[in-house]
Every structure is written in C-alpha cells, then in structure tokens.
Amino acid sequence: HIRALLQILPEVERYRRTTAALQYLAMDKSIPPDEINSIATATMNILSHPSLTGLFDPGSRAAVPLTGVVNGVMVGGVVDRMLVTEATILIADFKATQCLPESISAAPIVYLRQMTAYRGVLRTVFSPRPIICALIWTIAPRITILSDALLDLHEPNSVERSKL
C-alpha cells in the first residue's frame, strides 16, 4: 500500500496528501480500518523525510528508464524516483521485501548492484555532481542512504566485486 501511495501522492498538492492517502486507503476493503492511519502516517513520513527533500515534489520524476555502459558492461533499469538539481542527483528505489536487513551490509547484493549500476549510468551524464542513492523499504517503512564506499564494492567489473 505504501508503494502505491508513493507513486500517486507526489502528483497531489502537498497540503492535500494526507487526506488523499486516507481516502485512497479507505477504498481498499482489504485493509483493516485500524491500520489505515498508520499506513498513511508511515507514507507521509517517507514523503517528508529530510534525506529525501524534493524527491516527491514537482520537478522530480517517477519511473525513469536508464541505460548505459559502466566499466564496459551494459546496464539498464528503471529508477523509481529521481530528482536532478544543480548540486546533486538523488535517486531512490522502492523495495517491498518481507525480510528487512538488520544493516545495510546485510542488504541483498542484487539491490546494491542495481543501485551501483544506476549511479554509474548517471555519473556519465551528470559528472561531477554527486549521485545520492537511497533504498526505500515499503513493508516496514525505512529509508537507507547508500554510501559511495559501499556502492563502490559493487561496481560492474570491479576488482572488489570479483572477490564476492
């Protein structure tokens, strides 16, 4: 439910988002009524999280396809949310896994490789601006900002990656 709200609420004016979320959730009869407020609150917390400032505002983009060559490897995919500013590029991907990692080092490697590939493609377009990568866990709402040091370990064709 949170993922769906994260996809539709950015198109709603900021002051109407909570009301729109509650109305949307109330229409889904599979959601117990006593859970509606907590789902809406969790979603609003993600939308207003300081690490994601601007990511869900006008000017940001949803479902951005990316394709490019990173270290001689063709990579591609679709970024769930992206914000391009003069200072930085912020990208986020939504993850609905049932098993949240206890730490980012325990995150599924496929997610880290995916975000590293997106970062690599974006670096070819937006260098030297920093690319900030985030995972938004939608089952138990949590935001993880991925460090460059961690992502560097998962570069396509990297020496570090070949040791994994």
C-alpha positions in Angstrom: 0.0 0.0 0.0 2.8 2.4 0.8 4.4 1.8 -2.6 1.2 2.7 -4.3 0.9 5.9 -2.3 4.5 6.8 -3.0 3.6 6.6 -6.7 0.4 8.6 -6.6 0.8 11.2 -3.9 3.6 13.2 -5.5 1.1 14.4 -8.0 -1.2 15.6 -5.2 -0.7 19.1 -3.8 1.3 18.9 -0.5 -1.5 20.2 1.7 -3.9 17.5 0.3 -1.6 14.5 0.6 -2.7 13.2 3.9 -6.4 13.4 3.0 -5.8 11.8 -0.3 -3.8 9.0 1.3 -6.6 8.3 3.8 -9.3 8.3 1.1 -7.2 6.0 -1.2 -6.6 3.5 1.7 -10.3 3.6 2.8 -11.3 2.5 -0.7 -9.3 -0.7 -0.3 -11.6 -3.0 1.7 -8.7 -5.5 2.2 -7.0 -3.0 4.6 -8.3 -3.3 8.2 -9.7 0.1 9.2 -7.5 0.3 12.3 -4.4 0.1 10.0 -5.3 3.0 7.6 -3.9 5.8 9.8 -0.6 4.0 10.4 -0.1 3.3 6.7 -0.9 6.9 5.8 1.4 8.2 8.6 4.3 6.0 7.5 3.9 7.1 3.9 3.8 10.8 4.9 6.9 10.2 7.0 8.7 9.0 3.9 7.4 11.8 1.7 8.7 14.4 4.2 12.0 12.7 5.2 14.8 15.2 5.3 17.2 12.9 3.4 14.7 12.8 0.5 13.9 16.5 0.3 12.5 17.3 -3.1 12.3 13.7 -4.3 8.5 13.6 -4.1 7.9 17.3 -5.2 7.1 18.8 -8.5 10.2 18.7 -10.7 11.1 15.2 -9.6 10.5 12.2 -11.9 9.0 8.8 -11.5 9.9 5.5 -13.3 12.9 6.9 -15.1 14.4 4.4 -17.5 18.3 4.3 -17.5 20.6 2.5 -19.9 24.3 2.9 -20.4 27.7 1.3 -20.2 29.5 1.2 -16.9 33.1 -0.2 -16.8 32.4 -1.9 -20.2 29.2 -3.6 -19.0 25.8 -2.6 -20.5 23.4 -1.9 -17.7 19.8 -0.7 -17.5 16.7 -0.5 -15.4 14.1 1.9 -14.2 14.7 4.2 -11.2 11.5 4.5 -9.1 12.2 8.2 -8.2 14.8 10.7 -9.3 15.5 14.3 -8.6 18.1 16.3 -10.5 19.3 19.6 -9.0 22.2 21.9 -9.8 24.0 20.5 -6.8 23.1 16.7 -6.7 21.2 13.9 -8.2 19.0 11.9 -5.8 17.7 8.5 -6.8 15.5 6.1 -4.8 14.2 2.6 -5.5 11.3 1.1 -3.6 11.8 -2.4 -2.1 9.0 -4.5 -0.7 11.0 -7.4 0.6 9.4 -9.2 3.6 12.8 -9.6 5.3 14.4 -6.2 6.1 18.1 -6.4 6.5 19.3 -5.6 10.0 22.1 -3.4 8.5 22.8 -2.2 5.0 25.7 -4.6 4.8 23.2 -7.4 5.0 21.0 -6.0 2.2 20.6 -8.3 -0.8 23.6 -7.8 -3.1 21.3 -7.6 -6.1 19.9 -4.3 -4.7 23.3 -2.9 -4.1 24.4 -3.9 -7.6 21.3 -2.4 -9.1 21.8 1.0 -7.4 25.5 0.9 -8.3 24.7 0.4 -11.9 22.2 3.3 -11.8 24.8 5.5 -10.2 27.3 4.6 -12.8 25.0 5.5 -15.7 24.0 8.8 -14.1 27.7 9.7 -13.5 28.3 9.5 -17.2 25.6 12.1 -17.7 25.8 14.3 -14.6 29.5 14.3 -13.6 30.9 15.8 -11.4 27.6 16.2 -9.4 27.3 13.6 -6.6 24.7 10.9 -7.0 22.9 10.1 -3.8 21.3 6.7 -3.8 18.5 5.5 -1.4 16.5 2.4 -0.8 13.0 2.9 0.5 11.7 -0.2 2.2 8.0 -0.2 1.9 6.9 -3.1 4.0 8.3 -1.7 7.3 8.9 1.8 6.2 12.6 2.7 6.4 15.0 4.7 4.3 18.6 3.6 3.7 21.0 6.1 2.1 23.8 4.1 0.5 27.3 5.3 0.9 29.6 5.6 -2.1 32.1 3.3 -0.3 29.5 0.5 -0.1 28.4 1.1 -3.7 32.0 1.1 -5.0 32.3 -2.5 -3.9 29.6 -3.5 -6.3 30.7 -1.7 -9.5 30.3 -3.8 -12.6 33.6 -5.5 -13.4 35.2 -4.1 -10.3 38.1 -6.0 -8.6 36.3 -5.8 -5.3 33.1 -7.3 -6.8 35.0 -10.2 -8.4 36.1 -11.2 -4.8 32.5 -11.5 -3.6 
